[in-house]
Amino acid sequence: MTNWIKHIETILDNTMEVDPYINEHKHHLKETNPRKAKDEKWIQDMHNQKFISWFHHRVGGQLCMNMNAVIDIVKWLAQGALKGVMKYSCYVVDGYRYHTKAQDNERAVQNSGVYLVASTMPVSSAKDKNPIVSNMKFYGVIEEIWELNYDQFQVPLFKCAWVENEKGIKYDDDTALTMVNLNRRGYRKDEFVMATHVSQVFYVDNLENDGCSIVLLMPNRVYVHGDELEDAVLEHQSFTNGLLPVEEFKYELGEGDAKYIRTDCEGIWVTNF
């Protein structure tokens, strides 16, 4: 269940249409907990714990008053994903074909390296109540590829093994190269990322520095036929396009969820988290 919650958190936190609800929820936490209102770390921790449930009931309340008060994508997200996911070994997003590391190990082409720039709130100590939000670069490899089904759209997520930033990443000023030690793993509580938010990179062994790999940006490539790859751009269809309206908002999903299992693609249906 922890993995399932992490999936949902990742999607909600990175969907622009949900931002007003995130801001409202944090404001609500500050108003109802005035003694903690200036403790940004506490607010963020409580937001992470309670937002999914609060968001579900907040949108449900809005729809009880007026079914047209909420845009369709928010309705579908608040109703929740089906309690099961498809698991893949490869996936094409925005012109790039991604593999899991296990799939890469069986092939000559490397497609599991990823790079991410994300806003973080680093905490220097337990007493640091007001950490500063800043952008950080992360490098890693894809371990698993999951696809969540919201009935009207699917959202791909990557579960990644991220390199620990402090000791796992080095920058060479002379060559302008970035080197990473893929064995120095960190951020185990934040492994999931939306597939559309990463860039693809290629790791080359550094013969002069044992254990380190040189990071190279990948050319834009797309899967065409069989195992062939060509230079091209594949437009990733946003899940906000072509949504059907939500005629009835359900607070809980029933046993009929299984009818949404996809049969038109290879994958593993996973229901245990």
Secondary structure, DSSP 8 states (H G I E B T S, - for coil): -HHHHHHHHHHHHT-GGGHHHHHHHHHHHHHH-GGGTT-HHHHHHHHHHHHHHHHHHHHHHHHHH-TTSS-HHHHHHHH---S-EEEESEEEETTEEEE-HHHHTTSSS---EEEEEEEE---SSTT--S---EEEEEEEEEEEEEEEE-SS-EEEEEEEEEE-HHHHEEEETTTTEEEE-TTSEE-TT--EEEGGG-EEEEEEE-TTSTT-EEEEE---EEE-STT-EEE-------TTTT----SS--SS--GGGGGG---SS--EEE---
